[in-house]
Amino acid sequence: MHQTIPVERSVNSHSIFEDLLEPKSSSRRKHYLIASDFDQTLSFNDTGVELSAMLGLSDFEAKVNGLANSHLVQQGGELTYLLLHDPDYRQVRREHLWEAGKRIRLKKNLAPLMELLQQGIDGHRFTFYVVSASPEEVVCSALEGIVPPERIFGTRLNFHPETGEITSVSKLTAGYGKVTVLDQLQEQLGIPWDRIVYLGDGSSDVHVMLHLNRCEGYTIAVSENTHLAPIARRTVLSDNAFSVLIPILEDVIGWTDRSQIRELFEQHGLDVQGWEKTQVDRLAIAATENDTADVPLNAV
């Protein structure tokens, strides 16, 4: 049975995988790196919100807003700060993080998307990594059986060997931390920058997207975040993980025929509907201070 993907799109100016489709020419074969954020990019949930709800804590968002306004931590690192310094979160142990991951709701068809990328498309190969500010335990738990743990880079916490309490952070993948991880992946895999794609949804992804744009990579936003959407090369809004394939197929691989894209989706039981290409100008217009009355046309 076909599933329906409603897609709204706005435009802004080491593994060897088998191929899904036979390439027309061996010279067309290319290897791409796709790196993705996790919270609200591959999932619908925010890790901090889910963990807090599980623990019966209701003021997570207020605390995050307070940290953001004080500029004490990098954007995306708020949960880590609370886990280390907030008394309400001192109860968190590794098993709580793992359980929170199991509660997170993933976007539709994420597993089939990973399978397709692993197989390859039109002779092109894809290596997929997750780069998230969330604790690695949460992301690995949520993506268990979908993305191998060695392909997941999250915030790494240290735990007390006896009490299990979180004691420190060995690696924070928020803000500039994501830039560092992407640089390391590019160097290790040897993939040219113009064959690297990054997917993200929020302010924590701004630094890495700016960095990748400067290096002539390709960036995709999956939200209308006011800081991110103007930076990303493309924005795709959908509850289905397959939607990110559209800008990749069109702009990165170079497919120009929409029917070809629809056919690929249909091969995986998906029917693209509501595919609208839009460009939105948002303006706030107010009168100037001296524009309190109509000015005569002959006024000097």
N, C-alpha and C positions, 0 to 999 in steps of 0.2 A: 504494500500500500504506500502511495506517495505521501510524503509529509510536505507541509507548506511552510516556506520561509518568507515572512514579510521583511523586505529589505528597504531601508531608507538610506540614501547615500548623499553625502555632500562633498564637494570638491574644493580643495585648497591648492590658489596658485602656489669512533669516527668511522662513520659507518658508510659503507657502499650499499646503496639501496637498489633493488630491482626496479625496472621501469614498468609503469602501468600500461603505457601505450608505446607502440613502436615508433621511434623518431624517424622523421623523414630524411634526416641527414645526421651522421654522427657528429658533425661539426657543431650542431645546435645544442648538444648536450652540455648542460651547465650544472654546477653544484651551488646551491643556495643555503644560507644560514637564516633560519627564522627564530628570533628570540622574542619571548612574550612575557609580559607581566602576568600575574595570576589573579589577584583580587579584582573582581568586576571586569576583568578582561576575558578570562577563561571561565569565570564563575559569576554568579549573581550576587554573592555575599561578600561582605567585608570580614576578614578574619577576626579583627578586633570585636566587631559587633557580635559575631557568632560565638566567640569565646566568652565574651561578657554575658551574653544571654544564658549560656550553658552554666555559668557560675552564679547566675542570679544578680548580676550587676547591671544597673540600668543607666548609669551616667557616663558611659564610655565616650559618646560623641561630644558631650560637654567638656570632658577632660581633654580630648583631642583638640577641640577648638581652642581651649585655653593654652595648650602647648604651642599650637600654630601661631596664636597671637603673640606669644612671648618669644618666639623664634629660638627656643631652647634646643630644638632638635631638627634634623633634616626632615623635609616632607616625606612621609612614608615610614619614618622611624618612630612614630608616636607610640605604637603598641609596644615596641621593644623598650622604650623609656619607661612605660608604665609597668611592664613586667619586672623591671629592675628596681624601680624606685617607689611605686605606689603600694601602700600597705594592702589595699584590696586585692592586688594581683600577686602578692607574695605566696599565696596558696597554690599557684599554678605549677604543675609538674609536667614532665614529658608526656605522661599518659593523657593529661588534659588537652595538650596540643594535638595529639594524635586523634583523640575523640572529636575535637572541634573540626578537624579536617574531614572526618567522615560525615559531619552534619552539613557541610557546605554543598550547596546546589550548583552543579556545573551547567554550563550552557549546553543546549541541545546539540547532539551529534558530534561532541568533542572527540569521542573515541574513534568513530569512523573517519573523522578528519585526520587524526594522527595516523591511522592505517593508510589512508590515501597518500599522505606526504611521505610515508616510509616507502611505499611502492614506487612513487615517482609519478610525474605528470608529463606526458608528451616528451619523454626522454630526459627530462630535467630531474635532478635529485635534490632532496631537501633534508637538512639536518635541523631538528627542532629542539630548542632549549627553553626552559622557563627561568626567568630572572625576576625574583620577587623580593620585596621587603618583608614579607611575612616569614615567620619561623619555618625553617626547612621541614620540621616535623609535620606542620599543618599541611604544607603543599604536597609533600610526599604521600601523606595519608589520603588527601583528597584525590590525587591523581594516580593512586596505586592501580597498577594494571593498565594504565593508559600512557603515562610518560615514565620511562625508567628513572630511578632515583639519581643515577649518575648524570642525567640531563637536567637536573633541577638545582638551581642556585638560589638559596634563600638565606635569611639571616640565621647565623649559627650561634646557638646559645651554649653556654657551659653550665653543667649541673653539678651540684654537690654530690659526691659519691655515696654519702650515707643518707642524707635527708631528701635528696632529689630536688632541692630548691635551686632555682636559677641564680647563678652567682655572677655571671659576666657574659659579655658578648665577644666572640672571637672574630666574627665577620658580619658587618651590617651592609646589606645590599639595598640601600635606599639612596635616592638622590645620586650623588656622584659615585656611590658604590656600584650602581648599575653600569656606569660608564667604564669603570675598572674591569668589571666582569666581561663586558662586551669586547673590550680591547684584548683581554686574555683569550677569549674564544676566537677572535679574528686571527690572532697570532698563532694559536695552537692548530686551528683547522686550515689556515692558509687560504681562506676564502677572501677574494677581493671585496673591498668595502661596497662596491656598487652591486654586489650580490647578497647583501645583508639586509634583512627586513626586521623591523621591530614593531610590536603591537603593544599598545598601552591605553590606559583610560584616564589617568589622573595626574595631579601635579607632581607626583614622585617620578613621573616619566619624562618630565620636561628636559632635564639635563641630558639624558641619554638620547632623546630625539634630536635635540639641537646638535649634539655631537655627531650623530649619524648623518644628519642632513649635511653638515659641514664636510663629512667624508664621502659624500655622494651616495649614501645608502638610501633606503626607502623606509618611510615611517607611516604607520596606520593608526589612527585614533579610533576607538570603539565607543566613544562618548562625546558629548558636546561640551566637555570641560572648557571653560572660557580661556584657560591658560594653554591648553593642549591643542584644541582643534585648529587654531591659526598656525601652529607649528607643523603639524602632521601634513604629509603630502596628500593623504586621502583620509576621509572619515567614513566609517561604515557603522550603521546602527541596526542591530538585529539581536534577537534572542538565540540565534542559531550560530554555532561556531563556524559552520561552513561559509558564512557570509564574508569572512576575511579573504577567502579565495578570490573573490571578484576583483579587487584591486591588484592582487598578486598576478592573476591570470592576464589582466588587461595591461597593466603598466610595467610589470617586471618581466613576465614571459613574453608579452606582446600579442596576446589574442585580441583580435578586433571584431570578431563575429560573435554577437551575443548568443546566437543559436548554438554555437559551439560550447559556450559556457553552460547554457541551459541543458544541453545534452549530457555534459559531464555530471551535472547535478542529478539529472534524471537517472543516470546509470547507478546512482547511489540512493535511489528512492526518494529524491527530493524535488519539489516543484517550486521554482522561484516565482513569487507573485509580489506585486506592489513594488517593482523595481523602478524607483524614480531617482533620476539624477537632478539634484537641486543645488543651487547656490544661494545662500541667504545673506543679505546685508542687514545687520542689526544696527540701528541708529538711535541715539538719544539726542533730540533736538530741542533746544530751549531758546527763548528770546534773550538777546543781550541785555545788559543792565539798562542802557539808555534807550532800548527799543520798547518804550512803554506806551507809545502812541504811533499812529500811522504817520509816516514821514512824507511830505509832499514830493511829487516827482521832480519838481524844479528846485528842491532844496539843495543848498551848496554845503 
